[in-house]
Amino acid sequence: MSSSPNRRTYEIIGGVILLMIGLGAIESGALPALMIIALGAFLLWRQFQNNPNWMSRRDPSEAYDEFDFSEPPVEMRQSGAEKVYAHALKAVERAGLNPDEVRVLPVDVGVMAFKGDQPPVVYRTQAIDDDVDYIQPFVQLRLPTKAVGRIKFEILDSDGQALFIREENRQLERGRNLLTPSARLPIHDAQAMQGGWQLRISADGMPLATHKFEWHESDTKRVRRHITEDGEISNELRAALAENRLQKMSLDDLLGYQDGDEPAQQGRR
């Protein structure tokens, strides 16, 4: 059982006084002085044995105050020193998940677009030119540990029709994993591009992200849309050419000549 704080204090003071008396009495008599010194040293030694931290003013219960055992805020876990794209977190939420709670977190998602012999262009949130030849989806997943599973990529057009489905076994490492299927989706005019498309990503049947992207009408498609199916130009545009006004017109002015004929063209398609 430990002694009370007041008793401890008295014994410490008494031990110090006895040491001082004993040191002062060494000249008068060796034996009594040594006994007094020994008694004072014993009192101090006993207090030190009972409480090695008696010299510290800090309460032992405060010993762990400098450590924070709580989990860091979720915002820091997601941002931290690594980049996590905002559109990827929205894709997670769109799939019905909470980005703060999932263990497999998509931190980047989008498509790569291929056109001719040009290098692929990465599209995340910007609209894709509709004259590309192929698109290939990708996702970057962050995992807390190694895992093995089936990653599924699906691309749906604006009508909800599934145009691309690819599921493959993947071995994932701890940390970031950049994944893309070993196939591409060909793009052509017959596809429904008037609205947004969806890229769905799942693992072992569980949804991970639903990413949305749009299409941008390219200049080539715009010109083609304002020319009749048999390759002829409209009467208004032919009149403009006859008047030799075409050289003074911009591309937007040129395309404006066909705006009135657009419903008729759509009816002939």
Backbone bond lengths (Angstrom), bond angles and torsions (degrees), N, CA, C in turn:
res aa  C-N    CA-C-N  psi(-1)  N-CA   C-N-CA  omega(-1)  CA-C   N-CA-C  phi
1 M - - - 1.472 - - 1.514 109.13 -
2 S 1.266 119.66 136.02 1.452 123.60 -177.88 1.511 110.27 -83.66
3 S 1.346 115.88 148.54 1.458 121.46 179.92 1.500 110.19 -78.86
4 S 1.343 116.59 162.69 1.459 121.44 -178.87 1.515 109.97 -70.96
5 P 1.351 118.04 159.26 1.459 120.96 -179.48 1.522 112.45 -61.25
6 N 1.376 117.91 -37.34 1.470 119.57 -178.91 1.523 111.48 -66.59
7 R 1.318 116.76 -42.57 1.472 120.03 179.69 1.520 110.72 -64.16
8 R 1.345 114.96 -39.94 1.452 118.69 177.89 1.521 111.23 -59.72
9 T 1.316 115.24 -43.12 1.466 120.02 -178.73 1.523 111.33 -63.27
10 Y 1.359 115.73 -44.35 1.478 119.83 179.92 1.527 111.41 -62.12
11 E 1.332 115.92 -41.81 1.459 118.45 -178.70 1.527 111.20 -67.83
12 I 1.325 116.53 -36.39 1.469 119.26 177.72 1.523 110.47 -64.47
13 I 1.353 115.41 -46.23 1.477 118.86 179.36 1.525 110.55 -63.14
14 G 1.369 115.36 -42.54 1.464 119.03 179.18 1.516 112.29 -61.54
15 G 1.333 115.77 -40.23 1.457 118.97 179.16 1.514 112.02 -64.60
16 V 1.317 117.33 -40.23 1.466 120.22 178.59 1.520 110.92 -64.99
17 I 1.386 116.18 -41.77 1.482 119.66 -179.93 1.520 110.51 -64.19
18 L 1.335 117.00 -43.33 1.462 120.25 179.76 1.526 110.83 -62.11
19 L 1.338 117.25 -38.53 1.452 119.47 177.73 1.525 111.04 -62.92
20 M 1.321 115.83 -42.32 1.465 119.28 -179.49 1.522 111.54 -66.59
21 I 1.370 116.60 -40.93 1.481 119.89 177.98 1.516 110.51 -64.66
22 G 1.319 115.74 -43.56 1.458 119.15 -178.42 1.514 111.98 -63.81
23 L 1.339 116.73 -40.95 1.463 118.95 177.98 1.525 111.92 -65.44
24 G 1.360 115.55 -35.41 1.464 118.78 178.66 1.508 113.37 -73.33
25 A 1.345 118.39 -23.01 1.471 121.93 -176.45 1.512 112.74 -97.87
26 I 1.319 117.73 8.38 1.463 119.14 -179.36 1.521 111.51 -62.90
27 E 1.341 116.93 -37.49 1.471 119.81 -177.03 1.529 112.07 -68.44
28 S 1.352 116.72 -34.38 1.479 119.27 -177.86 1.519 112.81 -77.23
29 G 1.292 118.69 -32.22 1.466 120.32 -179.26 1.516 110.59 -169.02
30 A 1.291 117.00 125.55 1.450 120.86 -173.91 1.517 111.80 -70.16
31 L 1.352 117.84 -45.57 1.465 120.51 -174.54 1.520 112.48 -66.21
32 P 1.347 118.85 -51.27 1.476 117.18 179.17 1.532 111.92 -61.54
33 A 1.309 116.59 -39.03 1.465 119.10 -179.05 1.521 110.75 -64.11
34 L 1.318 117.87 -42.09 1.458 121.60 179.20 1.524 111.21 -64.73
35 M 1.334 117.34 -36.67 1.460 120.46 179.34 1.537 110.45 -66.96
36 I 1.364 115.14 -41.71 1.481 118.44 178.72 1.527 110.59 -64.67
37 I 1.341 115.67 -42.71 1.479 119.19 178.95 1.523 110.80 -62.98
38 A 1.326 116.13 -41.41 1.454 120.25 -179.65 1.521 111.19 -64.28
39 L 1.341 117.36 -39.54 1.455 120.16 179.53 1.531 111.08 -65.93
40 G 1.338 115.20 -44.07 1.473 117.98 178.10 1.524 111.77 -62.99
41 A 1.325 116.20 -41.78 1.464 119.87 178.96 1.518 111.25 -64.14
42 F 1.338 116.88 -35.72 1.460 120.93 179.45 1.525 111.24 -64.58
43 L 1.356 115.20 -43.37 1.466 118.51 179.32 1.531 111.67 -61.74
44 L 1.323 115.28 -43.99 1.467 118.17 179.23 1.526 111.78 -67.30
45 W 1.323 115.68 -38.71 1.460 119.63 -179.46 1.523 111.23 -64.76
46 R 1.356 116.50 -39.47 1.459 119.58 -179.61 1.533 111.38 -65.23
47 Q 1.329 116.33 -38.80 1.467 118.76 178.59 1.529 111.33 -67.25
48 F 1.297 115.09 -36.63 1.455 118.63 178.71 1.521 111.48 -67.73
49 Q 1.333 116.55 -37.44 1.457 120.92 178.37 1.524 111.31 -67.11
50 N 1.326 117.28 -40.69 1.463 121.22 -179.18 1.530 112.54 -70.42
51 N 1.304 115.12 -31.94 1.466 119.58 -177.66 1.519 109.16 -148.29
52 P 1.330 118.44 92.50 1.459 120.65 -178.23 1.520 112.75 -61.60
53 N 1.336 118.28 -21.70 1.461 120.69 -177.50 1.525 111.58 -101.38
54 W 1.361 116.79 28.51 1.455 118.70 -175.42 1.526 112.21 -66.42
55 M 1.332 117.19 -22.46 1.454 119.78 179.64 1.523 112.11 -80.56
56 S 1.333 117.69 -13.46 1.458 120.68 -177.61 1.517 109.45 -88.13
57 R 1.297 116.77 138.30 1.452 122.44 177.84 1.528 112.09 -87.48
58 R 1.294 116.49 -5.78 1.458 120.71 -175.84 1.514 110.15 -83.55
59 D 1.308 115.99 134.65 1.453 121.67 176.92 1.521 109.03 -67.47
60 P 1.357 118.36 130.26 1.472 119.63 179.93 1.524 112.94 -57.10
61 S 1.324 117.39 -27.07 1.463 119.15 179.70 1.518 112.44 -67.14
62 E 1.359 116.91 -14.99 1.445 120.66 179.27 1.523 112.53 -92.74
63 A 1.305 117.31 9.44 1.459 120.17 -173.19 1.532 112.34 -64.55
64 Y 1.338 117.87 -26.24 1.457 120.91 -176.37 1.518 113.22 -105.39
65 D 1.340 116.65 9.78 1.458 118.96 -178.00 1.517 112.57 -64.30
66 E 1.341 117.48 -28.55 1.459 119.50 -176.24 1.522 112.33 -77.18
67 F 1.334 118.91 -10.01 1.454 122.37 179.64 1.516 109.77 -102.47
68 D 1.324 115.64 138.85 1.459 121.63 178.52 1.517 108.58 -109.88
69 F 1.331 115.81 108.23 1.458 120.69 -176.97 1.531 112.17 -91.70
70 S 1.325 117.70 -2.39 1.460 120.38 179.10 1.519 110.08 -75.30
71 E 1.335 116.17 156.10 1.462 120.97 179.62 1.522 109.60 -71.82
72 P 1.324 117.46 145.03 1.470 119.54 178.53 1.515 110.47 -66.41
73 P 1.336 117.46 156.65 1.465 119.73 178.53 1.516 111.64 -57.62
74 V 1.316 115.66 147.24 1.461 120.44 -177.65 1.518 110.76 -61.68
75 E 1.358 116.93 -34.88 1.450 119.38 -179.44 1.523 111.14 -59.79
76 M 1.324 116.99 -39.20 1.453 120.41 178.84 1.521 111.03 -69.86
77 R 1.324 115.66 -35.17 1.468 118.52 179.99 1.520 110.60 -66.33
78 Q 1.325 116.32 -31.50 1.453 118.98 -177.54 1.517 112.12 -85.44
79 S 1.326 116.33 -39.95 1.464 117.77 -177.62 1.521 109.77 -88.69
80 G 1.346 115.96 -69.45 1.455 120.36 177.28 1.507 111.99 48.39
81 A 1.346 116.03 -139.50 1.461 121.34 -179.87 1.518 112.08 -90.79
82 E 1.330 118.43 -7.90 1.455 121.12 -178.14 1.519 110.46 -106.42
83 K 1.303 115.87 154.34 1.459 121.12 -177.10 1.521 110.21 -87.13
84 V 1.316 115.10 128.87 1.454 122.34 173.49 1.526 106.62 -124.32
85 Y 1.334 117.13 119.09 1.455 120.81 -175.05 1.528 110.74 -74.70
86 A 1.338 114.50 138.15 1.460 120.01 -178.87 1.526 111.09 -63.41
87 H 1.333 117.14 -38.09 1.461 119.05 -179.05 1.529 111.48 -66.93
88 A 1.350 116.97 -26.87 1.468 119.73 176.99 1.527 110.45 -70.55
89 L 1.329 117.06 -39.64 1.467 119.90 176.96 1.527 110.93 -65.46
90 K 1.333 116.98 -36.86 1.462 119.87 175.80 1.522 110.91 -65.03
91 A 1.326 116.52 -36.35 1.464 120.00 177.91 1.526 110.99 -65.12
92 V 1.330 116.77 -35.56 1.465 120.67 176.42 1.526 109.79 -65.15
93 E 1.322 116.50 -45.79 1.462 120.20 178.84 1.527 111.01 -63.79
94 R 1.327 116.66 -36.87 1.467 120.43 179.54 1.531 111.04 -65.40
95 A 1.320 116.56 -24.80 1.462 120.89 177.11 1.529 112.11 -83.86
96 G 1.346 116.76 2.37 1.460 120.97 177.57 1.508 114.50 87.95
97 L 1.344 118.01 19.60 1.453 121.74 -177.68 1.521 110.47 -116.05
98 N 1.327 115.17 161.28 1.459 121.97 175.76 1.530 108.25 -101.25
99 P 1.327 119.04 115.66 1.476 120.06 -178.44 1.520 113.23 -59.35
100 D 1.329 117.89 -22.53 1.461 121.10 -179.36 1.525 112.96 -77.51
101 E 1.339 116.89 -12.96 1.461 120.05 -173.03 1.519 114.08 -116.17
102 V 1.320 118.21 -19.00 1.465 119.54 -175.42 1.528 110.62 -74.20
103 R 1.311 116.16 146.78 1.460 121.41 177.51 1.528 111.23 -87.99
104 V 1.337 116.40 -31.71 1.465 121.40 175.87 1.532 106.73 -103.59
105 L 1.320 116.50 104.52 1.464 121.29 -171.81 1.525 110.93 -109.08
106 P 1.330 118.78 118.73 1.468 121.02 170.25 1.535 109.43 -70.44
107 V 1.321 116.95 119.68 1.468 121.55 -178.99 1.521 111.87 -104.73
108 D 1.342 117.48 -9.88 1.461 122.14 176.67 1.519 107.59 -158.25
109 V 1.346 115.85 142.83 1.451 120.42 -178.52 1.524 108.30 -156.94
110 G 1.335 116.02 149.77 1.457 120.53 179.85 1.514 110.55 167.84
111 V 1.333 115.75 -160.19 1.461 121.19 179.01 1.526 109.31 -134.52
112 M 1.323 114.85 154.05 1.457 122.24 170.82 1.522 107.86 -105.72
113 A 1.333 116.27 133.15 1.461 121.89 -178.32 1.522 109.93 -108.88
114 F 1.341 115.82 135.77 1.463 122.53 -178.37 1.523 108.89 -117.26
115 K 1.336 115.28 136.42 1.452 121.08 178.85 1.520 109.29 -143.19
116 G 1.339 116.53 113.28 1.454 121.16 -179.43 1.511 112.40 58.29
117 D 1.323 115.40 -135.41 1.460 121.29 179.03 1.522 112.50 -94.63
118 Q 1.315 117.59 8.87 1.457 121.06 -177.91 1.528 110.60 -75.26
119 P 1.324 117.15 152.89 1.469 119.51 175.68 1.526 110.54 -63.05
120 P 1.324 118.27 150.49 1.474 119.73 -179.69 1.524 110.94 -65.73
121 V 1.336 114.71 149.47 1.461 122.59 178.83 1.524 107.92 -112.68
122 V 1.324 116.68 132.76 1.461 121.85 -179.07 1.529 108.96 -88.35
123 Y 1.313 115.66 128.48 1.461 122.40 177.02 1.526 108.68 -118.68
124 R 1.317 115.08 125.19 1.464 120.39 176.25 1.531 110.41 -109.71
125 T 1.313 116.87 -67.70 1.469 120.65 -178.69 1.523 112.25 -112.85
126 Q 1.322 118.57 -17.78 1.458 120.12 -178.85 1.531 110.80 -78.47
127 A 1.328 115.39 154.11 1.467 120.93 179.96 1.530 110.22 -70.09
128 I 1.325 115.52 147.34 1.462 122.20 -177.08 1.519 109.45 -95.63
129 D 1.313 117.47 136.24 1.466 120.97 175.01 1.523 109.49 -62.35
130 D 1.333 116.15 133.10 1.457 119.14 -173.82 1.524 113.94 -81.96
131 D 1.329 117.56 5.77 1.466 119.48 177.18 1.527 112.24 -102.24
132 V 1.339 118.00 15.38 1.466 120.50 176.74 1.525 109.07 -73.68
133 D 1.312 116.31 161.07 1.465 121.29 -178.22 1.526 112.86 -89.42
134 Y 1.327 116.64 -39.71 1.470 121.63 -177.16 1.530 109.10 -144.29
135 I 1.331 114.80 156.20 1.458 121.02 167.28 1.528 107.79 -130.16
136 Q 1.310 115.22 148.35 1.460 121.81 -178.92 1.527 108.06 -137.36
137 P 1.335 118.41 120.04 1.464 120.35 -176.82 1.532 111.94 -74.37
138 F 1.319 115.07 160.97 1.463 120.97 174.69 1.527 108.82 -149.60
139 V 1.308 115.51 158.37 1.455 122.01 174.98 1.521 108.27 -150.52
140 Q 1.307 115.98 147.47 1.463 121.73 174.66 1.524 107.73 -116.75
141 L 1.326 115.60 117.65 1.456 121.86 -177.42 1.520 110.23 -106.37
142 R 1.328 114.98 141.98 1.467 120.75 175.20 1.522 109.09 -112.30
143 L 1.342 115.57 124.58 1.462 121.54 -176.76 1.523 110.41 -120.57
144 P 1.338 117.66 147.54 1.469 120.53 177.04 1.522 113.12 -80.20
145 T 1.346 117.52 -14.98 1.456 121.24 -178.44 1.523 108.99 -157.12
146 K 1.305 117.60 171.82 1.457 121.55 178.14 1.525 110.27 -66.35
147 A 1.331 115.55 151.09 1.462 119.79 -179.54 1.524 109.15 -158.13
148 V 1.327 115.52 159.67 1.460 123.21 175.97 1.524 107.45 -129.64
149 G 1.334 117.16 133.49 1.459 119.62 -179.59 1.512 111.69 -169.82
150 R 1.333 114.95 177.23 1.456 122.01 179.85 1.530 108.42 -101.43
151 I 1.328 116.12 119.32 1.453 122.79 179.23 1.526 108.53 -99.43
152 K 1.325 115.80 127.55 1.455 121.13 -176.10 1.530 110.61 -116.31
153 F 1.340 115.92 131.68 1.462 123.38 176.11 1.530 108.59 -113.55
154 E 1.335 116.41 131.23 1.460 121.86 176.55 1.530 109.03 -132.48
155 I 1.333 116.51 137.20 1.463 121.91 175.71 1.519 107.79 -121.91
156 L 1.336 116.70 124.68 1.449 123.52 -179.55 1.523 109.09 -117.19
157 D 1.360 115.90 138.55 1.462 119.25 179.88 1.524 110.46 -81.97
158 S 1.329 116.37 -174.87 1.462 120.83 -176.19 1.528 112.43 -68.45
159 D 1.325 117.50 -16.83 1.469 121.24 175.50 1.524 112.58 -89.92
160 G 1.315 117.14 0.11 1.461 120.63 -179.23 1.507 114.16 84.94
161 Q 1.331 117.64 7.53 1.463 121.07 -179.36 1.526 109.89 -83.69
162 A 1.323 116.23 132.76 1.456 121.13 179.08 1.522 109.79 -77.77
163 L 1.307 116.76 113.24 1.463 121.88 -179.62 1.523 112.88 -97.42
164 F 1.313 116.62 -19.00 1.464 120.00 -174.69 1.520 108.36 -146.94
165 I 1.327 116.66 124.86 1.462 122.57 175.38 1.525 107.88 -136.94
166 R 1.307 115.98 122.21 1.470 120.37 -179.62 1.521 108.81 -143.23
167 E 1.330 116.33 123.56 1.463 121.65 -179.99 1.523 108.51 -127.37
168 E 1.333 115.58 129.08 1.459 120.76 -175.25 1.525 110.37 -139.72
169 N 1.344 115.13 147.86 1.461 120.69 173.71 1.527 109.66 -74.50
170 R 1.313 115.83 133.84 1.461 120.43 -179.78 1.534 110.27 -135.04
171 Q 1.306 115.56 143.05 1.455 122.46 173.91 1.527 107.21 -103.95
172 L 1.308 116.84 115.78 1.452 122.77 -172.61 1.525 110.77 -104.18
173 E 1.312 115.23 141.31 1.453 121.85 179.31 1.527 110.64 -97.33
174 R 1.302 115.27 164.04 1.467 120.28 174.64 1.535 108.98 -67.20
175 G 1.326 116.60 135.01 1.456 120.41 -177.22 1.512 110.56 102.39
176 R 1.332 116.29 -140.93 1.463 121.37 -175.14 1.529 111.98 -94.43
177 N 1.344 114.54 139.98 1.455 121.47 179.41 1.524 108.03 -134.11
178 L 1.332 116.75 116.71 1.458 121.51 177.33 1.524 108.53 -90.97
179 L 1.334 116.84 119.76 1.462 122.19 -173.45 1.524 109.97 -123.59
180 T 1.319 115.36 141.01 1.462 122.40 173.47 1.520 107.91 -149.54
181 P 1.321 119.00 142.52 1.469 120.35 -178.79 1.524 110.86 -70.66
182 S 1.310 115.18 159.79 1.468 121.08 -179.64 1.523 110.40 -89.07
183 A 1.326 116.99 42.34 1.464 121.68 178.66 1.523 108.43 -158.75
184 R 1.345 115.86 160.27 1.456 122.18 179.49 1.517 109.70 -127.51
185 L 1.324 115.15 157.96 1.461 120.99 177.93 1.519 109.64 -101.21
186 P 1.350 118.31 118.65 1.466 120.19 175.89 1.535 110.46 -67.70
187 I 1.327 116.85 141.90 1.460 122.65 -179.81 1.529 109.19 -112.15
188 H 1.341 116.66 132.38 1.466 120.58 179.78 1.522 108.93 -145.71
189 D 1.326 115.31 171.12 1.465 121.24 -173.13 1.520 113.67 -66.90
190 A 1.310 117.54 -25.24 1.465 120.32 -175.34 1.526 112.75 -73.88
191 Q 1.300 118.11 -12.17 1.461 120.68 -178.26 1.534 110.70 -77.16
192 A 1.333 115.52 150.51 1.467 121.61 -178.76 1.525 109.43 -79.49
193 M 1.327 116.12 107.71 1.464 121.52 -177.87 1.525 112.57 -118.18
194 Q 1.324 117.41 12.27 1.447 119.60 -176.63 1.527 112.79 -75.54
195 G 1.318 117.03 -14.16 1.462 121.16 179.34 1.514 111.51 -133.24
196 G 1.331 115.47 -170.86 1.461 120.36 -178.62 1.512 113.18 -76.60
197 W 1.306 115.37 149.45 1.466 122.85 174.88 1.528 109.26 -105.54
198 Q 1.327 115.67 166.36 1.460 121.43 179.69 1.520 110.89 -127.44
199 L 1.304 114.52 140.78 1.463 122.26 170.87 1.521 107.51 -115.61
200 R 1.317 116.43 114.96 1.459 122.00 -179.66 1.525 109.83 -105.75
201 I 1.314 115.55 136.12 1.460 121.55 -179.68 1.517 108.08 -129.30
202 S 1.328 115.74 132.13 1.460 121.22 179.77 1.521 109.41 -139.91
203 A 1.323 115.46 163.18 1.468 122.09 178.90 1.514 108.40 -133.86
204 D 1.329 116.32 120.12 1.464 122.12 -178.87 1.532 111.19 52.69
205 G 1.314 116.87 39.57 1.451 121.61 177.65 1.516 115.10 84.71
206 M 1.322 117.88 -6.33 1.462 121.41 -179.89 1.528 109.49 -97.83
207 P 1.342 118.35 128.39 1.470 120.15 -179.57 1.523 111.44 -66.24
208 L 1.328 115.70 141.66 1.458 122.01 177.15 1.525 112.16 -115.18
209 A 1.335 116.67 -40.20 1.463 120.12 -176.77 1.516 110.05 -160.55
210 T 1.331 115.06 149.34 1.462 122.46 172.10 1.523 107.15 -129.26
211 H 1.314 115.14 105.63 1.468 121.56 -175.66 1.519 109.68 -101.75
212 K 1.337 117.36 135.60 1.455 122.54 178.59 1.529 110.10 -108.62
213 F 1.342 115.72 141.85 1.458 120.16 176.28 1.518 109.76 -145.48
214 E 1.331 114.78 158.30 1.456 121.89 -175.21 1.526 110.25 -116.24
215 W 1.347 113.85 169.30 1.457 121.53 177.04 1.521 109.91 -113.60
216 H 1.321 115.46 146.04 1.465 122.37 177.56 1.524 108.56 -117.09
217 E 1.321 116.16 128.98 1.459 120.08 -178.72 1.525 109.72 -71.90
218 S 1.301 115.93 120.84 1.462 121.59 -178.77 1.524 110.88 -75.47
219 D 1.325 117.03 164.05 1.464 121.44 178.18 1.524 111.17 -61.62
220 T 1.330 116.65 -37.37 1.472 119.99 179.04 1.516 110.92 -62.44
221 K 1.323 116.72 -43.59 1.461 119.74 179.49 1.525 111.22 -68.18
222 R 1.294 116.88 -34.28 1.466 119.35 179.94 1.528 110.97 -65.40
223 V 1.307 116.75 -44.04 1.460 119.74 177.72 1.519 110.48 -64.13
224 R 1.334 115.82 -43.09 1.463 119.98 -179.43 1.520 111.38 -63.62
225 R 1.339 116.15 -35.64 1.463 120.32 -179.36 1.524 111.72 -67.70
226 H 1.335 118.12 -24.17 1.454 121.74 -177.83 1.529 112.67 -98.87
227 I 1.306 116.43 15.30 1.458 122.05 175.54 1.523 107.78 -120.44
228 T 1.317 116.79 141.51 1.456 120.09 -176.83 1.521 110.67 -68.00
229 E 1.339 116.20 163.43 1.452 121.33 -175.60 1.522 112.53 -61.94
230 D 1.336 118.82 -31.19 1.466 120.48 -179.10 1.517 112.39 -86.51
231 G 1.320 116.95 9.34 1.450 120.34 175.78 1.507 114.51 90.42
232 E 1.350 118.05 -1.20 1.458 120.77 -179.02 1.530 110.47 -87.80
233 I 1.324 114.87 152.84 1.452 120.16 177.09 1.513 108.80 -96.33
234 S 1.305 116.32 163.53 1.465 119.97 -176.14 1.528 110.84 -71.87
235 N 1.332 114.37 166.46 1.456 119.85 179.63 1.527 111.88 -63.57
236 E 1.332 116.18 -37.94 1.466 119.44 -179.41 1.517 111.11 -64.99
237 L 1.324 115.47 -43.03 1.457 118.73 179.93 1.524 110.28 -68.69
238 R 1.345 117.74 -35.65 1.464 120.87 177.58 1.533 110.19 -65.03
239 A 1.320 116.71 -37.55 1.463 120.15 178.55 1.528 110.58 -66.33
240 A 1.358 115.54 -37.79 1.454 118.33 178.62 1.516 111.11 -65.54
241 L 1.322 116.63 -36.98 1.458 119.71 177.31 1.524 111.05 -66.63
242 A 1.349 115.65 -40.02 1.465 119.19 -179.46 1.517 111.42 -64.24
243 E 1.329 116.39 -33.51 1.460 120.36 179.50 1.529 111.88 -82.91
244 N 1.334 115.58 1.63 1.462 120.83 177.08 1.528 112.14 59.58
245 R 1.326 115.77 36.35 1.453 119.46 178.98 1.531 112.33 -97.88
246 L 1.297 116.92 -4.62 1.457 120.18 -173.64 1.517 112.35 -65.27
247 Q 1.314 117.55 -34.78 1.460 119.77 -177.06 1.521 111.84 -65.67
248 K 1.312 117.34 -22.77 1.463 120.60 -178.22 1.523 112.26 -93.07
249 M 1.310 116.67 2.94 1.459 120.00 -174.01 1.527 110.71 -104.97
250 S 1.313 115.32 146.35 1.462 120.84 173.35 1.523 109.36 -83.45
251 L 1.327 116.13 173.59 1.465 119.51 178.60 1.518 110.88 -63.61
252 D 1.330 117.79 -40.20 1.461 120.78 178.91 1.531 110.96 -63.10
253 D 1.366 117.15 -39.11 1.460 119.96 177.46 1.523 110.73 -64.61
254 L 1.337 115.29 -40.41 1.458 119.41 179.13 1.517 111.52 -61.73
255 L 1.330 116.22 -46.25 1.460 120.15 -178.57 1.515 111.56 -68.17
256 G 1.329 117.18 -25.73 1.449 120.36 -179.16 1.501 113.41 -65.20
257 Y 1.337 117.74 -21.99 1.457 120.21 -179.91 1.515 112.40 -67.11
258 Q 1.326 118.05 -22.54 1.459 120.48 -175.07 1.520 112.62 -100.41
259 D 1.344 118.44 -1.40 1.456 119.48 -175.48 1.518 112.20 -57.37
260 G 1.343 116.51 -35.55 1.454 118.57 -177.90 1.504 113.52 -73.54
261 D 1.331 117.73 -19.21 1.459 120.48 -177.72 1.514 112.94 -95.01
262 E 1.329 116.07 -1.22 1.462 118.43 -173.62 1.521 113.19 -61.73
263 P 1.353 120.84 -44.65 1.478 118.88 179.82 1.519 111.57 -61.02
264 A 1.321 117.54 -36.94 1.473 119.48 179.86 1.510 111.16 -65.90
265 Q 1.328 115.26 -37.98 1.467 117.88 179.33 1.511 110.66 -65.83
266 Q 1.334 116.22 -41.88 1.451 118.56 -178.80 1.521 110.28 -63.82
267 G 1.338 116.80 -32.37 1.450 118.44 179.12 1.498 113.37 -69.11
268 R 1.363 116.44 -24.31 1.469 119.86 179.94 1.515 112.24 -84.84
269 R 1.377 117.92 -13.22 1.469 119.99 -177.08 1.506 111.47 -74.11
